[in-house]
Every structure is written in C-alpha cells, then in structure tokens.
Amino acid sequence: MRIIIITGKGGVGKTSIAAATAVKAAQFAHKTLVMSTDSAHSLGDSFDLQLGSEPVEISDNLFGLEVDTRKELSRYWSNIQAFIRKTVQARGIDSVLAEELSVLPGMEELFSLLLLKEYYQTKAYDLVIVDCAPTASTIRQLSFPEVGSWYLQKIFPIQRAVVGMARPFAEKIYEVNLPDEGVFDNIRNLILSLEGMKEILVNPAITTVRFVLNLEKMVIKEIQRANMYMNLFGYNVDGVFVNKIFSEALTDPYLDRWKKIQSDNMLLVESSFSPIPIFKAPLFEQEVVGIELLEKLGEVIYDEKDPANVFNHTPPIQLHMEGQNCILKWRLPNLKKSEIDLFTKGDELILQTPLYQRNLPLPRALLGKTLKEAHQNGEHLIITFT
C-alpha cells in the first residue's frame, strides 16, 4: 500500500490538491482512500458531498472520510477522555465545555496515524492520501511515533510510579484528580499501538510527503522550513505543488505586478527544492469544487503521470565506508552549518538547530566510533566517524 501525505500552509489549496490527486489515482484503477485529519474539515466541501468518520464511496475506486476524533476517543480510549473531562469539570467548567475540552490538541493527527496503520495492515486500499492540517500540525503528526516511543521508555514509568505513590494523600489534601491505573493503561496501549508506524512512514517506497504552496515569499519560507524538518527526520519528499499561478493570458494592469512577483518567487521555489519535482497548477476561473473540476485539476497537475508513483528517490540520509571511517551524508536543505550544533550522546547523534533538535539513533556500524568532523557540501552535511 502507498501512503501520500499532503500538507502546506493554511489557505494554499492543499485540500483541492489532495482531492484532485485522489481522483486522478482512482482513474489509474488504484483503490484510493483520501482522508482529512484537519479539525476544520473541508474535504467533503471539495467534493461537494457529505463525508463522515467511515469511508464513503465517492466514485469508482475512490473513497473519502474525515477523521472524527471524539468518536475514536470514545470508542478506544474512554478512560483518558473521562479523566480529562472529570479534571476540567472539577475546576468549575461547564459540562458541555468540558466535553469539548476533553479532545486535546493533536488528537486528530494521532488518530489518523492509528487509522493509517490499520489500513496498512489490512491492505484495504492500494493508496491512502492524507489531507493534513497546516504544516505545524503535520510536523507534530509525523513526530508522534518517535516522540511517543521515547516518552514511553523515559518518562512514562517515572510518572506512573510517582502518581501511584502520591495518589492516596494528594487527592485528599489538595483535592486534585490524579489518573488511575486505567488511564495509564490506556496511555500505554495508545502509544504501543503506534509501534512500527515510524518504519512505515520513513520507508520511501511506501510513504512520501508532498507540499502545496502559493507563490508568496512567506508561504515559500514556511515550506522551506518544513522541508528541512522532513529531511531531519528521514521522510521522503517527492513533490512540491505550486498552486494558483496567474495565467500569462491575463493582461489586467493590476495583475502585472503580481505576475512579476510570482515569476520571481518561482525561481526561488525551483532553487530551494531541487531535485524534488515541481508540479504547477493555474488559478482556475472558478472555485474548484466537485468531481469534474477536480478531475480537470488532476489532469493539469499530473498530465499522464500516475499520482501513486514515487517521484523522488533521493534518500535524505546515506551511510558508507571510506577506509576506517564511516561517512554519514545528511541532506539538510536551507540550513547553514553555522546554525548547527552537532554532538553524540550515548548511542545517539544529536543535531540542534535554531528551530529543531533531532536525535538520530546511530546504526550499529557507528556505535563505539568517534565523531571526527562535519562539513557542508551543497545542501548535504557530511559527518565523519572514526
């Protein structure tokens, strides 16, 4: 099964691109599911029909759904939801509002990963396209498997032990609600259910990320940062979609300056994301809603190409031997070496930037070796271990 994650800054048209990609893929006879993980769902609006939390058949080989976090939470993780609701209500908050607050930020992304794993294991579809929330939420979503595993190993046992010791007197003295063993079991099972998801997401033959942007400098800068993040964490980006490009046929004087801005910014896009393929979509004369217009958008974007193909095979991290040295080649676009702090700690290589920290578990070939030097070669960081 193939997984395509489509994301971008809010308002750039990523839902339209995701829907058009799904329509095009279905025409290639791929059994395709397109799913929205954004809490403000607009996928159904794009198809001009009602979607729910279960897959709805849209057309031949094409299905759609919008993740319902509250339903998933109640179905599988009721202990967690009940604890949050009880804690909030204890602070004097109205029960209706407490119900709303029982769905924490990030739950949509978390449950979409659980659904992805379920579909991957059952092979229910040939292709799953994920219409993600804006880039910050996508970054959080893709971090869940790794962060959750780290939390379960390092923090969770301590929290569980401390709460267990404190519960008998803390609830009486301080009148606070502490999670019981049922809540901890739910949390543990929730994180364990993501086991193996990281391997699926970083396998470039299975999962690829595609960015959608407009030709505005602020939008491009955000996608540059997101692209750097994907490379830091080993995700394969195989497409950048430039949406809402003004046609050269437009001769309105008001648009001439905007067309010049777009032309200049297109050069920035091409220089920033090469060798990732760039797909272009014009600004349509009307709102892209419904199967017919989505089909037209898909034809313009992909031409004769199959959207399920992997369009970029350049791995972000490569490892090889040179004599007694191990060379780690790490693709980090739009990142200067002067912005990087690099060191090893235990069995991890830790890279710190002004925006992110990346803990890279070292492969066995590097265990016991010393970080000798690092230098930049174009957009790659070349790290030597001896």
Secondary structure, DSSP 4 states (H G I P E B T S, - for coil): -EEEEEEESTTS-HHHHHHHHHHHHHHTT--EEEEE--SS--HHHHHTS---SS-EEEETTEEEEE--HHHHHHHH-HHHHHHHHHHHHTTT--HHHHHHHTS-TTHHHHHHHHHHHHHHHHT--SEEEEEPSSHHHHHHHHHHHHHHHHHHHHTHHHHHHHHHHHHHHHHHHT------HHHHHHHHHHHHTTTTHHHHHT-TTTEEEEEEE-S-HHHHHHHHHHHHHHHHTTPPEEEEEEEEEPPTT---HHHHHHHHHHHHHHHHHHHHHTTS-EEEEE--SS---SHHHHHHHHHHHHTT--TTS------SEEEEEETTEEEEEEE-TT--GGG-EEEEETTEEEEE-SS-EEEEEPPGGGTT--EEEEEEETTEEEEEE-
